[in-house]
Amino acid sequence: MKKFILILVSLTAAFMLYAQNYNTPVSPKEVPSPYQPEVLKAFADSLYEDGFLSQAEGEYKRLLFSQPQDDSSEKQDSLLALTNIYKKQENVSGIEWLKENFYFSSNPFVKEKMNFVQAEFIFKSRNAESFSLFTADIEKDRQSFSPDFSNLLDASALILDNDIKGLKALTAELVTINPDYEKLNELSQSYKLKKAGLALFFSTVLPGSGKWYTGSFGAFISSFVAIGSFVAGTVYTGIQTDWKSWQPYVFGTVGAVLYIAELYGSYQSAKRYNAALYRNLCEEAEKIYEKEY
Amino acid sequence: MKKSIKIFLIQLILLFSSLPFFAQEKDILPRNPNYYSDIFFYALSLYNDGAYEEAEVELKRYLFMQKYAQGTYESGALCALAGLYEKKGEYTLAAECIQKAIVICEQNDSKKSYIDSLRVSHINYLEKAAEGTNEYLSNNLFIYSYMNLPDFSDKIRIRAHTAVISNSIQNGRIEFAQKTYTTAVELFPQAWTEQQRQEIDASFEKLFKFKPKNQKLAGYLSFVPGLGQLYAANYKDSLNAFLLNGSLIAVSAWSIVTLDLWTFSLLEFNPLIRFMQGNIYNAQKDAYQYNLKKQQELSQPICENLQNAL
């Protein structure tokens, strides 16, 4: 018992000494430097979390350039954070700069994220040629990418190349493994363009029917009624006044102008319909980019 | 023996696990002006040279470093940061900074007059943050406590009252503004001179007497071309509407009287409807603008006199 009390007392004394040392404040010399990597990273993270993206960007860059050769987790985290910032800011030149300077020192995960953001930006610009150059450029790293990203690259390339047949086949396959592709698959399977020439022909025969062909029944009715009224007005007032009044000529001229405008409108309506179909496809792909980032 | 070893081990674990609790309070370094003062002064020089964006980052860096070692310029940095936010028109952030600065100054037992000046700035920022929004300043907890807690100096309480009165007038709550003003006068009779009070009272009376133009009525009146605008006291638009819309109505009426329905329905009906719609919308807009302008005119003496509180 005595031994036990003795041990307990000596341990308590040791603890008190330890606690005293533990509590001793560090001298100003030991105060951490604001520019040491962990502190710099923590500061940048706090700016990022508070939504000061540009300021956080500057701090992450400071960290990257203060340790150019280092493969530390701080550096990889900073690269990832910068990628996120450029994505949020939709900063195309930012992500290009990041890739140009730090791509080769990034780990595969960060590389994929950088490519993901750049692919999204190029896809949003709807530039098939740039996208093809981009995919050729990253071909050698492609094995290390996740299948989801690879599939998205393939789908994007097909959309930008207007290869709807290929897209139909791809999305039909992808939808079985990834539910994100459900809507894109639906859109691609039902993708059918309207012929602008046919819309023009329909409207020539029956004013407004070209718009009906492109899916706008309301526009057909309003065009038909407007042009029909002027035709009726021309004929009626012409017969009533024996074509001696100004009225049939004014109504006829307005009617003719409306008719020509309607022909042009139907042609454009078909083009707009097709553009909207394509736009829906692109927007759906953009949603997948957002979901899968 | 086994039992005593067990007790010994448990005590050992308890002792060392309690260590952080003992250490918690003393772990924070005492404030020292040398800690990161170089960052603070660098930020100030950037601020003075007009490099506001860079100064903002450095001030934030200084404030961030306070969790490692506390310097003595924390409240100064927060005030400078609030000034930068003010320049950017981000008054809510500025108010948050000043609020933090007040807390720090209170903890450090700073001069009461300095804390009071910070509180006045806090009220100013909160007032500016509420400007142009539908936010009622009277619902703000800080403003509410500044107004009602007797711990605060009269200067602060008067400023809080004036901020609420101005905000209420801006939001069209004239009755509430007058009620707040009456309370302020009762609480701080020395705040305004007799002449100022008379001017304020007269302005409130005018504001109450002012009958705003009815926007719906302006709309209905403009079925007669220009009458809606005339009611809303926009005489130029009224004449325009009368001449343009009136001519179109006259031509349309002539077509209908002469049973020239084709001309009316094909050429005149559509423009007539569009002109009428535009006319009604303009008359309503004019009535709204008239009310706003008039209210601003009438409340201007109140706001001016409130600002000049003693």
Contacts between the chains, C-beta under 8 A, distances in Angstrom:
chain1	res1	chain2	res2	distance
A	1	B	4	7.8
A	4	B	4	5.1
A	4	B	7	7.9
A	4	B	8	6.6
A	7	B	8	6.7
A	8	B	8	7.1
A	8	B	11	6.6
A	11	B	11	7.7
A	11	B	12	6.6
A	11	B	15	7.0
A	12	B	15	7.1
A	15	B	15	5.0
A	15	B	16	7.0
A	15	B	19	7.5
A	18	B	19	7.3
A	19	B	19	5.8
A	19	B	22	5.1
A	19	B	23	6.6
A	22	B	19	6.4
A	22	B	22	7.8
A	22	B	23	4.9
A	23	B	22	7.2
A	23	B	23	5.1
A	23	B	26	4.0
A	23	B	27	6.6
A	25	B	26	7.5
A	25	B	27	7.9
A	25	B	29	4.7
A	25	B	30	6.5
A	26	B	29	6.7
A	26	B	69	7.7
A	28	B	32	6.1
A	28	B	34	5.3
A	28	B	35	6.4
A	28	B	69	7.4
A	31	B	29	7.6
A	31	B	35	5.8
A	31	B	36	7.6
A	31	B	68	6.3
A	31	B	69	4.3
A	32	B	65	8.0
A	32	B	68	5.1
A	32	B	69	7.8
A	34	B	36	6.6
A	34	B	39	6.3
A	34	B	61	5.7
A	34	B	64	7.8
A	34	B	65	5.3
A	39	B	65	7.5
A	39	B	68	7.2
A	42	B	64	7.6
A	43	B	60	7.7
A	43	B	61	5.9
A	43	B	64	4.8
A	43	B	65	7.9
A	46	B	64	6.0
A	47	B	57	7.9
A	47	B	60	6.7
A	52	B	60	7.7
A	55	B	53	7.8
A	55	B	56	7.1
A	55	B	57	5.0
A	55	B	60	7.1
A	58	B	57	6.5
A	59	B	57	7.4
A	229	B	265	7.4
A	229	B	266	6.2
A	230	B	266	6.3
A	233	B	262	4.6
A	233	B	266	5.3
A	236	B	262	6.7
A	237	B	262	5.6
A	247	B	262	6.6
A	247	B	263	6.3
A	250	B	267	7.4
A	251	B	262	7.0
A	251	B	266	6.0
A	254	B	266	7.2
A	254	B	267	7.7
